Amino acid sequence: MARAAIQAAISLAFLALVCAAADTYEADSPNSTSDAQVDARFGTINARADLFFSFFPWTSSANRFIAKSWCTIVDMTGGEGEDYFRLCLLPLTAQLLLFWLLNIPLLVWNFVPSISPIERWKIQKGRYETKERVVSMLLVVLLNHTIAVAISASPQNYEVTKASGLLAGKTGIPTIGNLAWQIPTCCMMYDAIFFTVHCAMHTRWLYHNVHKVHHRSKISIGIVSAYFHPVDYVLSAIAVIAPPALVSTHVLTTAVWMLVFMLETTNAHCGYEIPFLPSAKDHDFHHSHSFYSSKKYRFVTMGAFALVWDRLFGTKRPVDEWWAEHPEGIKRGGDAPVEKAWKGD
């Protein structure tokens, strides 16, 4: 408990520093090179990023492609005067479409591994989720997606988003230079926020009453990326939408970031160690070993993306040591760890 509190405190301190740094650009800062009307908080960073990318011959073409594509989307969704869909539903719609595009094949391959082109890279060899468990997971996933759509589509969300000054029209469209620093910054900020929330979720009460739903999956499968207790799902969603709100003033950045996030979280939960993709072994281990009754592995690989905070706090080391001792991982019929029932101690 104390360790989790210390980890969370340091992560929150990092986020406070990021927010403080952002505030330094709020006053007397030149406007973004994207458009003169863009909030000047990040004008200096955007200008420097654009200057750097101006040395590449393809930058102008990339910026024209981004601007033309977004303007087409604006025209198809009501024009400048009607921004409700773009502000409230476009990022989520794109994310959900990508979720099902990625996970329908993974579901099929879970039941018919003989036709899977990636079966050779299965982490837990010969272990698959049952039909009953998958049906149960899908019901929870659909519930969470319904909650997400309901919140996003609500008039209250539109009012708050509109009041925040987030742009959704043809002004302030981020350039390739803007996106080149905004998306990696979102990755780092999300890692810090997620690490903090995730550590809290592995404390006794929150784990057994909220987060344990997610950990019912001991064999990673892509849909588990949305298989949460609804409270856990909403908190996770806040961790996802907060970073772009802090680094950008245009909804296009939010949409791009949410697609990047969906790719990362699906890969982390897919159950396959696919070459040339970020390793999924760490989070697969988290599901197979990291639960409250396991004192040794209770807090391991708690972050996302590059696991920066896990490396800093040493919560990745036990996982690396386990894989070094068990290079073939867990196999069907092997000694898979069993989560003990909580007796309230």
FIVO-115081 format. One record per atom (N, C-alpha, C, O): x, y, z. Coordinates in steps of 0.02 Angstrom, whole numbers, plus 50000, padded with zeros to 5 digits. Layout:
<pts>
XYZ/...
</pts>
This chain:
<pts>
500424994050000/500005000050000/500435006350000/500315011049962/500955006350043/501395012150047/501775013049982/501865018649959/501995007449953/502355007849890/501925010749835/502145014949796/501305008649833/500845011249782/500735018649792/500695022449743/500675020849854/500565027949870/501155032149848/501065037549820/501765029649860/502365033349840/502405033849764/502545039149736/502265028249730/502275028249657/501765033149629/501915036949583/501165033049657/500645037549634/500825044849646/500695049049604/501125046249704/501315053149721/501835055849672/501785061649651/502335051849655/502855054049609/502555055049539/502735059849504/502125050549519/501805051249453/501385057549450/501395061149399/501015059149503/500615065149505/501055071349504/500875076449474/501625071049537/502095076649537/502345077949465/502415083649445/502475072649429/502685073349359/502135076849318/502285081349279/501515074749328/500955077849291/500895085249309/500745089349265/501005086849372/500965093849393/501505097949358/501375103649339/502095095149351/502635098649316/502455099749243/502605105049215/502145094749211/501945095449141/501435101049133/501495105149088/500935101049178/500425106349175/500725113249187/500535118049155/501195113649235/501515120049249/501915122449190/501925128349174/502255117749156/502645119549096/502185122149041/502355126849005/501605118949035/501125121148984/500885128248997/500795132048950/500795129949061/500555136549078/501055142049059/500855147749049/501695140349055/502185145449039/502105148148968/502355153448951/501745144248927/501635146448858/500975150048849/500805152148794/500615150948903/499945153748896/499955161148882/499505163748848/500455164648908/500475171948900/501055173948855/501595170848857/500955179148815/501475182048773/501825177048729/502425177648716/501475172148706/501775167048663/501505167848593/500915169148584/501935167248541/501695167948472/501195162648454/501215157048480/500755164348409/500245159648389/500545153848350/501075154448321/500185148348350/500405142448312/500445144148239/500065148148213/500905141048205/500965142148134/500395139048096/500315140348036/499975135148129/499405132148094/498895137448076/498615137448021/498765142048123/498265147148111/498325152448165/498475150848222/498205158648147/498305164148195/497805164048251/497925167048304/497235160448242/496725160448293/496815154948345/496425154448392/497315150748336/497415145248382/497655147848449/498055152548452/497425144748503/497645146448571/498415146248572/498715141448549/498715151548599/499435152348595/499825148448648/500435149248652/499495144348687/499855140848740/500445136948714/500975136748746/500365133848656/500885129548629/501185132348565/501475128748524/501115138948556/501355142048495/502095141148485/502325139748429/502485142048538/503215141548532/503425134448513/503835133548468/503135129548546/503305122548531/503095120848460/503475117748423/502495122848440/502245121448373/502695124748320/502845121648269/502895130948333/503305134548285/503985131148276/504235130448220/504265128948332/504915125648328/504865118848293/505305116848255/504315115348308/504215108848275/504125109848200/504395106048159/503725114848181/503625116248110/504275118248076/504405116348019/504695122248111/505335124348084/505785118148071/506105117648019/505795113648119/506195107548112/505965103448051/506375101248011/505305102548046/505045098347992/505065101847924/504995098647872/505175108447924/505215112047860/505815109947819/505845111147759/506305106747851/506905104547816/506785098147776/507205096247734/506225094847788/506075088647752/505655090347690/505175094147695/505835087747632/505485089647570/504755087447567/504355090247530/504565082447607/503885079847604/503415083347653/502815081847653/503665087947693/503255091047746/502665094947717/502105094247741/502785098947665/502245102847635/501695098447609/501095099847617/501885092947576/501385088347550/500985085047606/500375084247601/501335083247660/500995080247718/500505085047750/499955083147768/500715091347757/500265096347787/499655097647742/499105098447768/499765097947677/499195098847631/498715092947635/498115093847634/498995086947640/498575080947645/498155081147709/497555079747708/498475082947765/498115083347829/497555088447825/496985087147844/497725094547800/497235099947796/496665098147749/496075099247765/496825095447690/496305093647642/495855088147669/495245088547661/496155083147700/495755077547728/495285080047782/494695078247784/495555084247827/495135086747882/494575091247855/494015090847878/494735095547807/494225099947779/493665095847746/493085097747748/493845090247715/493345085847686/492885083047740/492285082647732/493195081047796/492795078447853/492325083847880/491745082447895/492585089947885/492165095447909/491565096447863/490995097147886/491685096547798/491135097447749/490625091747753/490025092847743/490865085747766/490415079947768/490025079447833/489545075647838/490235083147884/489905082647950/489585089247971/489575090848030/489315092847923/488915098747939/489245105347928/488925110547935/489885105447910/490225111747897/490455115147961/490385112548016/490735121147952/491005124948009/490495126248063/490655126248122/489875127548043/489375129548092/489085123848133/488755125148183/489215117748115/488935111948151/489505107448173/489735103248134/489735108348234/490325104648258/490165099348311/490635096448339/489535098048324/489355093348377/489655086348365/489955083448410/489555083748305/489805077048291/490565076648297/490835071948326/490905081648270/491635081448271/491915082248341/492405079048359/491595086448382/491835087448450/491675081548496/492095079448536/491085078848490/490845074048539/490905066748517/491025062348559/490815065448453/490745058448432/491285055948384/491425049948382/491595060348346/492075058048295/492665054148325/492805048648301/493015056848376/493575053048403/493365046248430/493705041248419/492805045948467/492575039648495/492355034848441/492495028848444/491995037448390/491765033148336/492355029948300/492345023948286/492865033848286/493465031148252/493795025848296/494025020748271/493825027148361/494145022448407/493755015848411/494055010448409/493095016348415/492685010248420/492715006148356/492735000048358/492705009548299/492765006048235/493425002248231/493444996448209/493965005448253/494615002148253/494624996348302/494924991148289/494294997248360/494264991848410/493974985548379/494274980148386/493404986048346/493084980048318/493454977548256/493464971548243/493744982048218/494134979948159/494724975548180/494884970648147/495034977248236/495604973448261/495394967148298/495724961948293/494834967548334/494674962148381/494234956648352/494244951048378/493864958048300/493464952548270/493924947048244/493784941148257/494464948548208/494914943148188/495224939548248/495304933448247/495404943248300/495704940148359/495214935348393/495414930148419/494574937148393/494064932748421/494004926248380/493964920848407/494004927048314/493954921148271/494554916548282/494474910448288/495144919448286/495754915448295/495794912248363/496124907048372/495454915148413/495434912048479/495064905348477/495254900548511/494544905048435/494144898848430/494394894148374/494294888048378/494704897048323/494964892848268/495694894548257/495874897648206/496124892648304/496834894548298/497174891648237/497694894148216/496894886348208/497214883248150/497234887748089/497634886748044/496794892848087/496784897448030/497124904048045/497134908648004/497394904648105/497704910948126/498394911748095/498824907348103/498514917248059/499174918348029/499704920448081/500294920848065/499484921948143/499954924148194/500004919148251/500274920748304/499744913048241/499734908148295/500444906348319/500534904748378/500934906648276/501614904948295/501894909548349/502374907848383/501574915448355/501814920348403/501384920748466/501434925448505/500954915748476/500524915548536/500974915348598/501434911348602/500824919548647/501234919848707/501094913948753/501554910448774/500454912748769/500264907048810/500054901448763/499474900748745/500544897448743/500444892348692/499884887548711/499874884648766/499414886648665/498884881748675/498354883648725/497934879448742/498354889748749/497854891848799/497394897048767/497624901848738/496734895948773/496244900248741/495654901348788/495504897248832/495314906948778/494714908348817/494134904148791/494084902748731/493704901948837/493124897848819/492574902148790/492564908248798/492104898848756/491544902348726/491134905948779/490924911648769/491024902648836/490624905648890/490954911948917/490624916948930/491624911648925/491974917448952/491974923248902/491914929048920/492054921548838/492054926748787/491374930148782/491344936248775/490844926348786/490174929248785/490084934048844/489814939548836/490294931848903/490244936048963/490654942448954/490424947948972/491244941948926/491664947748914/491344952548865/491334958548875/491064949848811/490764954048760/490174958048787/490084963848768/489794955048831/489224958648862/489474964648902/489184970048899/490014963748939/490304969248978/490594974448932/490514980448944/490944972248880/491244976948832/490694981248799/490774987348793/490154978148778/489604981848746/489284986748795/489084992248776/489224984648858/488974989248909/489424995348916/489185001048918/490074994248919/490544999748926/490545004348865/490585010448872/490495001448806/490465005448746/489825009648745/489825015348722/489285006748769/488645010548772/488705016448820/488465021848805/489035015248877/489145020648925/489575026148894/489425032048902/490095024148859/490545029048827/490165033348776/490255039448774/489755030148735/489375033848684/488875038548718/488785044248697/488545036048771/488045040148805/488355046448836/488075051848831/488945045648867/489285051348897/489525056148843/489425062248848/489825053448790/490095057648737/489545061448701/489635067248682/488975058248691/488425061348653/487995066048694/487555069348667/488115066348759/487685070348802/487755077848789/488305080148772/487215081648798/487265088948790/487765092048838/488095096948822/487825089148898/488295091748947/489015091248922/489415095848931/489165085648889/489845084848863/489975089948808/490525092648803/489475091148766/489575096048712/489695103048741/490125106748717/489305104748792/489375111348823/490075112248853/490395117348844/490305107148889/490965107448922/491515107748869/491985111748875/491455103548818/491965103348766/491995109848728/492535112448712/491405112548712/491375118848676/491665124548718/492025128848692/491495124448783/491745129748827/492505129448837/492815134448852/492795123548827/493515122848836/493905126248781/494515127148787/493565128048726/493895131248670/494185126448619/494565128548575/494025120048625/494275115148577/494005116648508/493405117448499/494445116848459/494245118348391/494065111948353/494355106648365/493585112548307/493385106748268/493245108648196/492955104748158/493455114748176/493325117148109/493955117248066/494415113248076/493975121948019/494525122247972/495085126947994/495565127947958/495005129848054/495535134048082/495935130048134/495665125748169/496565131548138/496985128348189/497135121048177/497315117448224/497065118648115/497205111648101/497935110148116/498375113548090/498075105148156/498775103648173/499175101348112/498915097648069/499795103448109/500245101348055/500585094748074/500505092348130/500975092048028/501345086048043/501845087348099/501985082948140/502125093448101/502585095248154/502235095448221/502515093248272/501625098248223/501235098448285/501105091348311/501235089848369/500855087148267/500685080348286/501305076348308/501265071848349/501885078148279/502495074348293/502715075148366/503045070748393/502535080748398/502695081348469/502085080148514/502155077748570/501495081648488/500895080848529/500735073548544/500575071948601/500785069148495/500605062148506/501105058748552/500885055248598/501765059348543/502225056448592/502135059248662/502205055548711/501975065748667/501855068648733/501225065548764/501215064348825/500715064448724/500115060948749/500295054048775/500045051848827/500735050548739/500945043848761/501275044148829/501125040048873/501725048948839/502075049448903/501615051548959/501655048949015/501165056248945/500705058548996/500205053049015/500045052049073/499965049448964/499515043848979/499855038549021/499555035849067/500485037049006/500855032149045/500875034149118/500785029949162/500995040649132/501025042949201/500335042649235/500285040349292/499815044849199/499145044749229/498915037549240/498655035849293/499005033349189/498785026349193/499165022649248/498875018749285/499815023949253/500225020749305/499945022449374/499885018149418/499775028849384/499505031149448/498845027749464/498745024949518/498375028049416/497715025149427/497765017549435/497425014549476/498195014449395/498265007149396/498545004749463/498314999749490/499035008349489/499305006649556/498755007049609/498715002749653/498345012249604/497795012949652/497305007149645/497045004649694/497185004949583/496714999549571/496974992749597/496584988049605/497624992249610/497894986049637/497964986149713/498264981649743/497684991249745/497624991049817/497004986849836/496574985649794/496974984649898/496514979349917/495784980649899/495484976649862/495494986149923/494774987149914/494614988249840/494144985249814/495004992549807/494854994049736/494964988049692/494584987049644/495454983949708/495564978049666/494974973249672/494704971049621/494774971649733/494264966549742/493564968949725/493124964849710/493454975449728/492784978049714/492704981149645/492144982149621/493264982649612/493224986049547/493674982649495/493424980149444/494324982649508/494804980749455/494834973249442/495074971149390/494574969349488/494614962049479/494234959649417/494404954449389/493734963449396/493364961649335/493854961049277/493834956249239/494284966049270/494774965949215/495254960049221/495464957249171/495414958149283/495894952749294/495574945849295/495914940849308/494944945449281/494644938849272/494944935449209/494944929349203/495194939549165/495524936949105/496254935349122/496654939949131/496414928949126/497104926749138/497454924949073/498064924349071/497054924149019/497324922648953/497164928748909/496584929748891/497664932548893/497534938948859/497184937848792/497364933448753/496694942048779/496324942148716/496124949448704/495964953048752/496134951648642/496074958748627/495494962448659/495574968148680/494904959248663/494314962748689/494394964548763/494004968648789/494884961548797/494994963148868/495204970348877/495154973048932/495434973548823/495614980648827/495024985048845/495104990748865/494414982448838/493804986148857/493384982148907/492814983948921/493674976848934/493324972548982/493494974849053/493974972549083/493094979549078/493204982649144/492534983149181/492004983149151/492584983749246/492024986349285/491874993349257/492344997049243/491244995349250/491085001949220/491455007749254/491665012449220/491525007549320/491885012849355/492615013049332/492885018349318/492915007249328/493605006549305/493665009049233/494145012349216/493175007449193/493175009449122/493145017049115/493505020049074/492715020249154/492655027549151/493295030949174/493515035849143/493595028449228/494225031249252/494775030449200/495175034949189/494785024649168/495275023449115/495155028249056/495635030649026/494525029549040/494355034048986/494595041149000/494835044648955/494535043249063/494775049849083/495535050349072/495785055449049/495885044849089/496605044749079/496785045249005/497325047748988/496345042948962/496465043248889/496325050148861/496715052548820/495785053348882/495585059648851/495945065748881/495945071048851/496245064848940/496575070548972/497195073048934/497265079048925/497645068648911/498255071148878/498145075648818/498445081048815/497715073848769/497635078348712/497325085048732/497445090148701/496915084948784/496615091148808/497135095948837/497045101948838/497695093048859/498225097148889/498755099348839/499135104048853/498795096148781/499325097848734/499085100748669/499495102848628/498435100948656/498185103348592/497525107048599/497165106148648/497385111148549/496745114748549/496305112748490/495825116148474/496485107148457/496075104848400/495895097548409/496295093448431/495275095948392/495015089248403/495365084048358/495335078048374/495685086148304/496035081348262/496595077848301/496705071848293/496935081548344/497455078448386/497145073148431/497425067748440/496555074648459/496205069848501/496045063548462/496145057948487/495795064348401/495595058548360/496205054248343/496175048148348/496755057448323/497355053648306/497625050048367/497805044148363/497645053548423/497895050548485/497475044448506/497755039448527/496815044948500/496385039448521/496485033348476/496405027648499/496655034348413/496805028748369/497475025548389/497535019448390/497965029748404/498615027148427/498525023248492/498815017848500/498135025948537/498005022448600/497665015748589/497835010748620/497185015548543/496835009248530/497305004048502/497254998148519/497755006148459/498255001448432/498694998748488/498844992748490/498905003148534/499345000948589/498984996248636/499264991048653/498384997948658/498054993848708/497824987148679/497804982148715/497634987048615/497454980748584/498064976248577/498024970248591/498624979148557/499244975248552/499444972448621/499664966748626/499374976548673/499564974448740/499144968548765/499384964448803/498514968248743/498054963048767/497944957348717/497584952648731/498264957748659/498094953048605/498314945848620/498014941148594/498834945048661/499064938248677/499574935548629/499734929548630/499844939748585/500344937548536/500954942148539/500894948248545/501534939148534/502164942848532/502364943448458/502774939548433/502074948348424/502154949048352/502794952948336/502884958448363/503214950348292/503834953948275/503694960948249/503204962248215/504154965448266/504144972448244/503584976648277/503504982548262/503204973548323/502724977348363/502984977648435/503374973348456/502764982648474/502964982848544/502794976348580/502284973248565/503224974348625/503124967948659/502464967848698/502294972548734/502104962248690/501484961248728/501594956548787/501124955148825/502204953948795/502344949048847/502274951948917/502054948548963/502464958348925/502434961348991/501714961849017/501574960149075/501254964148974/500564964848997/500214958048999/499754957049039/500424953448957/500164946648962/500334943649030/499924940449061/500954944849051/501164942549118/500754945949172/500564942749222/500614952349162/500214956049212/499544952649223/499304952149280/499234950149169/498584946849176/498644939849205/498204937649242/499174936349190/499234929449213/499504929049284/499404923949318/499854934249308/500184933849373/500014939449423/500044938349483/499844945349398/499794951149442/499084951949469/498654955149437/498954949149528/498314950149562/498454951249636/499014950149659/497954953349673/498084955649741/498364950149786/498774951649830/498164943949777/498404938649821/499124936649807/499414932749844/499414939249753/500104937849737/500544943549763/500594948749731/500854942549821/501254947849851/501864949549807/502054955349803/502154944549775/502754945649735/502594949549672/502994953849651/502024948249641/501864951249577/501254955949580/500954957549529/501074958149640/500484962349647/500554968849608/500074971149577/501144971849610/501264978049573/501824976949523/502404978449537/501654974449464/502154973649411/501854975949344/501264975249332/502294978649302/502094981349236/501424984949240/500934982849209/501414990349277/500804994149289/500674999549237/500125002349235/501165001049196/501095006549149/500905004349079/500654998749069/501035008649030/500875007348960/501435009848916/501915012848940/501375008548852/501865010748802/502555008248822/502665002248824/503035012748836/503725010648849/503845008648921/504405007048940/503315008648962/503375006549033/503905010649069/504295007949108/503925017149056/504435021549086/504405021349162/504925020649195/503805021849190/503745022049263/503905015349294/504165015049350/503745009949260/503915003349285/504675002449288/504944999249333/505015005149239/505745004749239/506035008949295/506515006949328/505735014849307/505985019249360/505885016149429/506315016649472/505305013049440/505145010349505/505345003049515/505255000149569/505615000049463/505834993149469/505274988049465/505374982249481/504674990149444/504104985549441/504094981549376/503644977449365/504584982649333/504664978449274/505174972849286/505154967749252/505634973949333/506174969249344/505934962149360/506194957349332/505434961349406/505204954449420/504934950849359/504994944749353/504634954549313/504364951549252/504934949249207/504914943749179/505444953449200/506034951649160/506374945449188/506584941049151/506414945149255/506734939449287/506334933049275/506614927649263/505664933649278/505244927749267/505324925149196/505384919149184/505324929749148/505384927649078/506074924649065/506144920049024/506594927149099/507264924249092/507274917049117/507634912849089/506894915649170/506874908949198/506384904349161/506464898249162/505874907349128/505374903449093/505294906049021/504774908949005/505794905248979/505774908148911/505204905548868/505014908948820/504934899748884/504374897048845/503694899248872/503174897948842/503694902748929/503074905348957/502624899948985/502834894349000/501974901648992/501474897049017/501194893048958/501014895948906/501154886548966/500874882348914/500264878648940/500164878149000/499864876148894/499284872148913/499524866148955/499974862548934/499214865249012/499414859749056/499994861649101/500204857649144/500264867649093/500814869749135/500564872349201/499974872049217/501034874949239/500874877449306/500674884849303/501064889149321/500084886149280/499824893049279/499644895149349/499344891149386/499804901249370/499634903449437/498884903949446/498514905249399/498664902849508/497944902949524/497824908649573/498164909249624/497334912849557/497164918349602/496754915749660/496234912649650/496994917049720/496654914649780/496044919049795/496044925049781/495534915949825/494944919749845/495114924449902/495494922749947/494814930349900/494944935349952/494504933850013/493894933050006/494804933650070/494434932150132/494364938450176/494174938050234/494514944150146/494434950450182/495004952250228/494944956850268/495574948550222/496134950050266/496524956050241/497014958050272/
</pts>
